[in-house]
Structure formats: structure tokens, C-alpha cells
């Protein structure tokens, strides 16, 4: 009725106020949305006046007022001028004063949003403080998939502290999902445009879903992140398969704590050059604790672990970095190096395939070469070797990170005899060359496979067994390690 004749609808409730029938209550909520988005300010004010009731009446209509507070909170976040409608303040006060805990909590939250909207100069930074994961049945989760707006209201609205950046996207989506079908095209586009330019609804919901999961994950709520993806991904339509690639929201890039100068990434890199990898790793561990959502901090720490040949922790750090920034060529490059060091050729190929899709790599592919692991051996003891004219050491030699391309090996035998040998090395391979002085020949083996044995908790184990969770068939299936999985625990 409100769509055909809003004035008549408003007059119906001008004196009757909010009825007890749930169907009528839902009509009032939708009429408020309709009046706002179609710019019927007088009718909206009259509807808000009609919602002003006594404390006992509010308690009697508890479900309605919880829904009303949630809706008005979203709308004020989107249209701050609504905070000047005095009746909203009165309703929030009466919700608090009535004595019902749920109504009081919802009223208090609404008051915070009203105060923030009126104080436009103040920049608010809230926190994501999610509760323990509830035991939700498959049927319950399926119900949320069919009504994702209820999922947002039930879990995010009540726990995600009001914040002008983080709550904005939640408000946009909650109200977008609540629109009448007739308003989904025009008003829906206005709402989506508030977050950016998206080619279609599928891409909009992909951005929202991955951003929400990213924020939950970086605040160490990985179970909530997984549930959010499960519940919200059906909204993404044709892009549903892409939701495991989190998006870094631009509005949050400056939302970092104040960092000591020594924990800036450039300072950690300098410490590595001057004081060594151990010192740099300690600084990097301090850094990731402060910025758990910074993929590049985890990338640096993972690279430091790799230098120390701690491949399990390197993979933990780099998997977390990839989950946070799957479109960073540097993150994928470091991840590929870790897999290459462990001789995991299948996962190396996945990283190479991913690199080939990224603009950074396409622009400068030579900057992202994984390198060659080179072995130089000789049948005669005490033989030394040079590589490209530089002393490499005494055989047998193992060198990592050799750039692919043309190289010259020279074996230097104890009696002064030398044997030069030219080779062309291919990236991401393991190249083994052995000189046999008696026949004067060189045998070689070029491969990409191998096995590594490490000591894990005092026992010798194959590396492939220790890191089996990371040996995925698709990079989107990489584990999502917690910060604690990425650092060395100490008793300090």
C-alpha cells in the first residue's frame, strides 16, 4: 500500500502507531526505506513519529524495535543527516530505559551511531570483537544463506563495533538486501556505487564477501571468516568460485597501529643486511604481531625463514600472505621459492601459472625468477670449482638461487688441471653436474623433484609429510595459518 499511496499509508499509522501484527510491522519498516530512498522526507518524519511509543509498548513490540534500531542504524551510517530526526533519539532512550537487556543494547548502539553521525569531524575506529563460534546446524547455516541479511544483523551488527569505515559496507549490504524488488535496480545501484564502481551485482557481492572475510581473518577470526564465506558466497552468483581470494579494502590501508621505527619493513630489511637473518627475523615476528593483516610483513618473515631453510614456517607465513594478497606478484614469487626449495614441483607450477596472470610479472618477468639449485661435484677429492669466473668453493658444492641462463663452470683439480664446462640453466630446476677426470667427461641431471628430511620434534621426517597441508592442487585451497603458526614461540 505504501508504494501506491504513501500519504494514505502514513495517515493510517499517524495515531494508531505500531500495531502488534508482524505483517503490519514489516510494512512500516519497508515504508521507512521507501520514503528515504524516494526522498519523501515529510512522510519519513511522520513514520518515525508513529514509531515513538512508551517503554512498555516498546517491550511488547520487542522484535519490531530490534529490527527498527538495526535498520535506522544502517540508514544513519549511509545518510548521516537522519541523525537530526529527534524522534530517533527518543526511541533509542526509551529502548534503553525499558529494562530489557536486548533492547537496551540495541538502543545504546543506535545512540553511538547517532552521536558519531552528528560529530562529523571525529574519525571513529572500532574493533571487530566476535563471540565464540556458535554451534550452527547445517539447516541453520542454510537458512542464513537464504537470508544473509539476518546473518549480518545477528552476528556483525551486535559484535562489530561501530566504525565509520568498517560498518559502512555492512550497512550498504544489509540495506541493499532489504530493498523491495522494485527498487533493486535504481536504488540498488546507488547503494553499490557508495562502495565503488562495480560492473554487476555479482562483482559487488564478491568484493563485499572477500573484504569481510579478510577483515575477520586479519583480526584472528579465521573460523568466522570461513563461515562468512560459506554464508555470503551464494550472493556472488557467477563469481562464487572467486571468494577465496580476499580483497584488501582501500579504506583500511591506513588503519595501522603506530609502529616503532625499527619495525618498518625497510628497517627490518636493513637490519638483515647489517646484523643478519636472525636479528631481522626477531624484528619481523614483532611486526606481524602488530599488523596481522599485512601480507608483506608475513612475506618478509617467510623469506627470512626460507633463508634459514625453515621451510615449514616459511610456508605458513607465505600461505597467510597469499591469502591476504593473492594478486601480489612478490607474494606469489616468495611462495614459489619456498615450494622450489622443498622440491614440490607441482606447487611450483601453480605459482608460476599464477605469476603469469599478474600485471607486475607481465611487466618485468625477469624480476620474478625462482632461481636454480646448482650442485657441482667431482670424482677427485679436494677439487675446487669456479662459477662464471668466481671461486665457488670445494666440491661437492650446493648453491641456491642461481639465475637461469648461460653459465661457465671450471673444475680445478689438486694437480693444477682444469676443466671448463658451459651450461644453460632453466629457471625453477635442480641442476647437478659431476666431473669424471679419468674419462674427462661430465655427467649431468636436470630435474625438478627431490626429497628433504628434517628433524621435527626430535624425529627425522620427510618434509613432504610435515607440510602436507600446503601441497594443494589449487592455491585457493592453501591453509589459512594463524599468527601463532608463523612465529617461533619463546619463553621471554
Residue pairs with C-beta under 8 A, 6 or more apart in sequence:
1 8
1 9
1 12
1 27
2 9
2 10
2 27
2 30
2 31
2 34
2 35
3 34
3 180
3 182
6 31
6 34
6 35
6 40
6 43
7 43
9 27
9 31
10 31
10 43
10 46
10 47
10 50
13 19
13 28
13 47
13 50
14 46
14 49
14 50
16 50
17 50
17 51
17 52
17 53
17 57
18 24
18 25
18 28
18 50
18 51
18 53
18 57
18 61
18 64
19 25
20 60
20 61
22 63
22 64
25 61
25 63
25 64
25 67
28 47
28 50
28 51
28 64
29 64
29 67
29 68
29 71
30 178
30 180
31 43
31 47
32 44
32 47
32 48
32 71
32 72
32 75
33 71
33 75
33 175
33 178
33 179
33 180
33 183
34 40
34 180
34 183
35 41
35 43
35 44
35 47
36 44
36 75
36 79
36 82
37 179
37 183
37 187
37 190
44 85
45 85
45 87
48 85
48 87
48 88
48 91
49 87
51 68
51 87
51 91
52 87
52 90
52 91
52 94
53 61
53 94
54 94
55 94
55 97
55 98
55 99
56 98
58 65
58 91
58 94
58 95
58 98
58 103
59 98
59 99
59 100
59 103
62 100
62 102
62 103
65 91
65 95
65 103
65 106
66 102
66 103
66 106
67 153
68 91
69 91
69 92
69 95
69 106
69 107
69 109
69 110
70 106
70 153
70 157
70 174
71 175
71 178
72 82
72 88
72 110
73 109
73 110
73 113
73 157
73 162
73 171
74 170
74 171
74 174
74 175
75 82
75 171
75 175
76 82
76 83
76 88
76 113
76 114
76 117
77 113
77 117
77 162
77 164
77 167
77 168
77 171
78 168
78 171
78 172
78 175
78 191
78 194
80 117
80 118
80 120
81 117
82 88
82 117
83 113
83 114
83 117
83 118
84 118
88 110
88 114
89 111
89 114
91 107
91 110
92 107
92 108
92 110
92 111
92 114
93 107
93 111
94 107
95 103
95 104
95 106
95 107
95 110
96 103
96 104
96 107
96 108
96 111
98 104
105 158
109 157
109 158
109 162
112 162
113 162
116 122
116 124
116 162
116 164
123 164
124 162
124 163
124 164
125 163
125 165
125 255
126 160
126 161
126 162
126 163
126 166
126 167
127 161
127 163
127 219
128 159
128 160
128 161
128 166
128 215
128 216
128 219
128 221
129 159
129 160
129 161
130 155
130 159
130 160
130 216
130 219
130 221
130 224
131 155
131 159
133 223
133 224
133 227
136 144
136 227
141 227
141 230
141 231
143 150
144 150
144 151
144 231
145 230
145 231
145 234
148 173
148 177
148 231
148 232
148 234
148 235
149 173
149 174
149 177
149 178
151 231
151 232
152 170
152 173
152 174
153 174
155 224
156 170
157 170
157 174
160 166
160 167
160 170
165 249
165 251
165 252
165 255
166 215
166 252
168 194
168 195
168 251
169 195
169 208
169 211
169 212
169 249
170 212
172 191
172 192
172 194
172 195
172 208
173 205
173 208
175 191
176 184
176 188
176 191
176 192
179 187
179 188
179 191
188 201
192 198
192 201
192 204
195 204
195 207
195 208
196 207
198 204
198 207
201 237
202 236
202 237
202 238
202 239
203 239
205 232
205 235
205 236
205 237
205 239
206 236
206 239
206 240
206 242
206 243
206 247
207 247
208 232
208 235
209 228
209 229
209 232
209 233
209 235
209 236
209 243
210 229
210 242
210 243
210 244
210 245
210 246
210 247
211 246
211 247
211 248
211 249
212 228
212 232
213 225
213 226
213 228
213 229
213 243
213 246
214 225
214 246
214 247
214 248
214 249
214 293
214 324
215 249
215 252
215 293
216 222
216 224
216 225
216 228
217 225
217 246
217 293
217 323
217 324
217 480
218 292
218 293
218 324
219 292
219 293
220 292
220 482
220 483
222 480
222 482
225 480
226 480
229 243
229 244
232 243
233 240
233 243
234 240
236 242
236 243
244 476
244 477
245 326
245 327
245 476
246 323
246 324
246 326
248 295
248 324
248 325
252 293
256 291
256 294
257 290
257 291
259 287
259 290
259 291
261 267
262 268
262 271
262 283
263 283
263 286
263 287
263 290
265 287
265 296
265 297
265 300
267 283
268 280
268 283
268 284
268 287
268 300
269 280
269 300
271 279
271 280
271 283
272 279
272 280
272 304
277 304
277 307
277 308
278 308
280 304
281 301
281 304
281 305
281 308
281 488
284 297
284 300
284 301
284 304
285 301
285 486
285 487
285 488
287 294
287 297
287 300
287 301
288 294
288 297
288 298
288 301
288 317
288 483
288 486
288 487
289 483
289 487
291 297
292 483
293 324
294 324
295 320
295 321
295 322
295 324
295 325
295 328
295 331
296 321
296 325
296 328
296 330
296 331
298 317
298 318
298 320
298 321
298 324
298 486
299 317
299 318
299 321
299 328
299 330
299 331
299 334
301 317
301 486
301 487
302 313
302 314
302 315
302 316
302 317
302 318
302 321
302 334
302 335
302 338
302 486
303 314
303 334
303 337
305 311
305 313
305 314
305 317
306 314
306 334
306 337
306 338
306 341
309 341
311 338
311 341
311 342
311 452
311 454
311 463
311 467
312 454
312 456
312 463
312 466
312 467
313 486
313 488
314 338
314 341
315 335
315 338
315 339
315 342
315 467
315 470
316 479
316 481
316 485
316 486
317 481
317 486
318 331
318 334
318 335
318 338
319 335
319 470
319 478
319 479
319 480
319 481
320 480
320 481
320 483
320 485
320 486
321 328
321 331
321 334
321 335
322 331
322 332
322 335
322 475
322 478
323 478
323 480
325 331
326 332
326 354
326 475
326 476
327 358
328 358
328 360
329 355
329 358
329 359
329 360
329 361
329 368
330 360
330 368
332 351
332 354
332 355
332 358
332 361
333 351
333 355
333 361
333 368
333 370
335 351
335 475
336 347
336 348
336 351
336 352
336 355
336 370
336 428
337 370
337 371
339 347
339 348
339 351
340 348
340 370
340 371
340 373
340 428
341 373
341 400
342 452
342 463
342 464
342 467
343 430
343 448
343 449
343 450
343 451
343 452
344 464
344 471
345 448
345 449
346 471
346 473
347 470
347 471
347 472
348 370
348 428
348 448
350 472
350 473
350 474
350 475
351 370
351 475
352 370
352 428
354 475
355 361
355 368
356 362
360 368
361 368
369 403
369 404
369 427
370 427
370 428
371 400
371 401
371 402
371 403
371 404
371 427
371 428
372 401
372 402
372 403
372 404
372 425
372 426
372 427
372 428
372 429
372 430
372 431
373 398
373 399
373 400
373 402
373 429
373 430
373 431
374 387
374 397
374 398
374 399
374 400
374 402
374 425
374 431
374 432
374 433
375 396
375 397
375 398
375 399
375 430
375 431
375 432
375 433
376 385
376 387
376 392
376 395
376 396
376 397
376 399
376 409
376 411
376 433
376 434
377 395
377 396
377 397
377 432
377 433
377 434
377 435
378 385
378 395
378 396
378 411
378 413
378 434
378 435
378 437
379 434
379 435
379 436
379 437
379 438
380 413
380 414
380 437
381 414
382 394
382 414
383 394
383 395
383 411
383 412
383 413
383 414
383 435
384 391
384 392
384 393
384 394
384 395
384 411
384 412
385 392
385 393
385 394
385 395
385 397
385 409
385 410
385 411
385 412
386 392
386 409
386 410
386 412
387 399
387 402
387 407
387 408
387 409
388 407
388 408
389 408
392 399
395 411
402 425
403 425
404 425
404 426
404 427
405 424
405 425
406 422
406 423
406 424
407 422
407 423
407 424
407 425
408 420
408 421
408 422
408 423
409 420
409 421
409 422
409 423
409 433
410 418
410 419
410 420
410 421
411 418
411 419
411 421
411 435
412 418
413 419
413 437
417 437
419 435
419 437
419 440
419 442
421 433
421 435
421 442
423 431
423 433
423 444
425 431
426 446
428 448
429 446
429 447
429 448
430 446
430 447
430 448
430 449
430 450
431 444
431 445
431 446
432 444
432 445
432 446
432 447
433 442
433 443
433 444
434 442
434 443
434 444
435 441
435 442
436 442
436 443
451 462
451 463
451 464
452 462
452 463
452 464
453 460
453 461
453 462
453 463
454 460
454 461
454 462
454 463
454 466
455 461
456 466
464 471
469 479
470 478
470 479
472 478
